[in-house]
Amino acid sequence: MSEQQPDVRWAPIPPKPNNRGRIWVIVGLSVLALVIVGALLFFLLPRGGAPEPTPTPSASPSPSASPTASSTPTPSATPEAPETPVNTPPPPVDPDLATFRTQVTPRLDDAGTGLGFIADASSKEEAASIVEQLQIDAQQLSDVVPPSSIEAQWRDAVSTYSARLENLRTAGTGSGAAAAVESAQRALDELRAVIGS
């Protein structure tokens, strides 16, 4: 008996699906992404090289300066020295005596009060703490710009007062301290006399 052969029938091959729409969507999205990346790079990356520095109002123009000289310096050229340094602060204004007196009088008053406290100090540590504050105030008095008419006398008087405070700091308490307080008080009175206070 012979085996039955299956009847083979070929089914028709279905047509390929149309992918043109998908391809155009992918191409369109790719182009859009490239445009967005290009726009971002255009706006985010610096253009035109380094910005040229703007001239400062205090710098005086030199006759040989040109707009392109700062962007492309030549190593062989000898730079000209500026007429005035750009970062130099203006000279301090000479204050009048009344203004100066107003500035320094509160510290001089505090110094007189502090010297009185030293005479009543109960320990060497307390006296040293007061003297330390007086020395800080003396340094601040030295930093204030005096009128030129009394500058030399003021600087000498502040220096003398500072030296008397140093003597007072090392004197401690007792009779030595009393003499040092009197000496510092006289130096303080000389400071007041310089400013007519």
C-alpha positions as CSV (number, residue, x, y, z in Angstrom):
1,M,0.0,0.0,0.0
2,S,1.4,3.3,-0.9
3,E,1.4,6.3,1.4
4,Q,-0.8,9.2,0.5
5,Q,1.1,12.2,-0.5
6,P,-0.1,15.5,0.9
7,D,-1.5,17.9,-1.6
8,V,0.9,20.8,-1.6
9,R,-0.6,24.1,-2.6
10,W,1.4,27.3,-2.7
11,A,-0.2,30.2,-1.0
12,P,0.3,33.5,-2.7
13,I,2.9,35.7,-1.1
14,P,1.3,38.7,0.6
15,P,2.5,42.1,-0.8
16,K,5.2,43.9,1.2
17,P,3.7,46.5,3.6
18,N,4.3,50.1,2.4
19,N,6.9,51.6,4.8
20,R,7.3,54.9,3.0
21,G,5.3,56.8,5.6
22,R,7.5,55.5,8.4
23,I,10.7,56.3,6.6
24,W,9.6,59.9,5.9
25,V,8.6,60.3,9.6
26,I,12.1,59.0,10.7
27,V,13.9,61.3,8.2
28,G,11.8,64.3,9.2
29,L,12.5,63.7,12.9
30,S,16.2,63.4,12.2
31,V,16.3,66.6,10.3
32,L,14.4,68.4,13.1
33,A,16.8,67.1,15.7
34,L,19.8,68.3,13.6
35,V,18.2,71.8,13.3
36,I,17.6,72.0,17.1
37,V,21.2,71.0,17.8
38,G,22.5,73.5,15.3
39,A,20.3,76.3,16.8
40,L,21.5,75.4,20.4
41,L,25.2,75.5,19.3
42,F,24.6,78.8,17.5
43,F,23.2,80.5,20.6
44,L,25.4,78.8,23.2
45,L,28.9,78.8,21.7
46,P,30.8,82.1,21.8
47,R,31.2,83.8,18.4
48,G,33.8,86.3,17.0
49,G,36.8,85.5,19.3
50,A,37.5,87.0,22.7
51,P,35.7,90.3,23.6
52,E,37.9,93.3,23.6
53,P,38.4,95.0,26.9
54,T,36.6,98.2,27.4
55,P,38.8,101.2,28.3
56,T,38.7,102.4,31.9
57,P,37.8,106.0,32.5
58,S,40.9,106.7,34.5
59,A,43.3,105.4,31.9
60,S,44.7,108.1,29.6
61,P,44.7,107.3,25.9
62,S,48.1,106.8,24.3
63,P,48.6,108.1,20.8
64,S,49.8,104.8,19.4
65,A,46.8,102.8,20.7
66,S,44.5,101.3,18.1
67,P,41.4,99.0,18.4
68,T,43.2,96.0,17.0
69,A,46.4,96.4,19.1
70,S,44.9,94.8,22.2
71,S,43.6,91.7,20.3
72,T,46.8,90.9,18.3
73,P,49.8,92.0,20.3
74,T,53.2,91.6,18.6
75,P,55.9,90.2,20.8
76,S,58.7,92.3,19.1
77,A,57.0,95.6,19.9
78,T,58.2,97.4,23.1
79,P,55.2,98.3,25.2
80,E,55.0,101.9,26.3
81,A,54.8,102.7,30.0
82,P,51.4,104.1,30.9
83,E,51.4,107.7,32.0
84,T,49.4,107.0,35.2
85,P,48.8,103.5,36.7
86,V,45.2,102.4,36.3
87,N,44.8,100.9,39.8
88,T,46.4,103.8,41.7
89,P,43.9,105.2,44.2
90,P,43.4,109.0,44.2
91,P,45.4,110.8,46.8
92,P,43.5,111.3,50.1
93,V,41.7,114.5,50.5
94,D,43.2,116.8,53.0
95,P,40.5,117.1,55.7
96,D,39.8,120.3,57.5
97,L,40.7,120.5,61.2
98,A,37.0,120.5,62.4
99,T,36.2,117.3,60.4
100,F,39.4,115.6,61.7
101,R,38.6,116.6,65.3
102,T,35.1,115.1,64.9
103,Q,36.6,111.9,63.7
104,V,39.1,111.4,66.5
105,T,37.4,112.9,69.6
106,P,35.3,109.8,70.4
107,R,38.4,107.6,70.5
108,L,40.3,110.2,72.6
109,D,37.3,110.3,75.0
110,D,37.3,106.5,75.2
111,A,41.1,106.6,75.9
112,G,40.6,108.9,78.9
113,T,37.9,106.7,80.3
114,G,40.0,103.6,79.8
115,L,43.0,105.1,81.6
116,G,40.7,105.8,84.5
117,F,39.5,102.2,84.6
118,I,43.2,101.0,84.6
119,A,43.8,102.9,87.8
120,D,40.9,101.1,89.4
121,A,41.7,97.6,87.9
122,S,41.7,94.9,90.5
123,S,44.1,92.5,88.7
124,K,47.0,92.6,86.2
125,E,44.9,90.7,83.7
126,E,42.0,93.2,83.8
127,A,44.5,96.1,83.4
128,A,46.2,94.3,80.5
129,S,42.8,93.8,78.7
130,I,42.0,97.5,79.0
131,V,45.5,98.5,77.7
132,E,45.1,96.1,74.8
133,Q,41.9,97.9,73.7
134,L,43.5,101.3,74.2
135,Q,46.4,100.1,71.9
136,I,43.9,99.1,69.2
137,D,42.3,102.5,69.5
138,A,45.7,104.2,69.2
139,Q,46.4,102.2,66.0
140,Q,43.1,103.5,64.6
141,L,44.0,107.0,65.6
142,S,47.2,106.6,63.7
143,D,45.3,105.4,60.6
144,V,43.1,108.5,60.3
145,V,44.5,111.0,57.8
146,P,45.2,114.3,59.6
147,P,45.2,117.7,58.0
148,S,48.5,118.5,56.5
149,S,48.9,121.5,58.7
150,I,49.1,119.3,61.9
151,E,50.3,116.0,60.3
152,A,53.8,116.0,61.8
153,Q,52.7,117.0,65.3
154,W,49.8,114.5,65.2
155,R,52.0,111.6,64.1
156,D,54.6,112.4,66.8
157,A,51.9,112.7,69.5
158,V,50.3,109.4,68.5
159,S,53.6,107.6,68.5
160,T,54.4,109.0,72.0
161,Y,51.0,107.9,73.2
162,S,51.4,104.4,71.8
163,A,54.8,104.1,73.5
164,R,53.3,105.2,76.8
165,L,50.6,102.5,76.5
166,E,53.3,99.9,75.9
167,N,55.0,101.0,79.1
168,L,51.7,100.8,80.9
169,R,51.1,97.3,79.6
170,T,54.4,96.1,81.0
171,A,54.0,98.0,84.3
172,G,51.1,95.8,85.6
173,T,49.5,97.1,88.8
174,G,50.6,99.0,91.9
175,S,52.8,102.1,92.1
176,G,54.5,101.4,88.8
177,A,51.2,101.3,87.1
178,A,50.1,104.6,88.6
179,A,53.1,106.4,87.2
180,A,52.6,104.7,83.8
181,V,48.9,105.8,83.8
182,E,49.9,109.4,84.5
183,S,52.5,109.3,81.8
184,A,49.9,107.9,79.3
185,Q,47.4,110.5,80.4
186,R,49.9,113.3,79.7
187,A,50.6,111.8,76.2
188,L,46.8,111.8,75.6
189,D,46.5,115.4,76.7
190,E,49.2,116.3,74.1
191,L,47.1,114.6,71.5
192,R,44.1,116.7,72.5
193,A,46.2,119.8,72.4
194,V,47.3,119.1,68.8
195,I,43.7,119.2,67.6
196,G,42.8,122.0,69.9
197,S,40.4,119.9,72.0
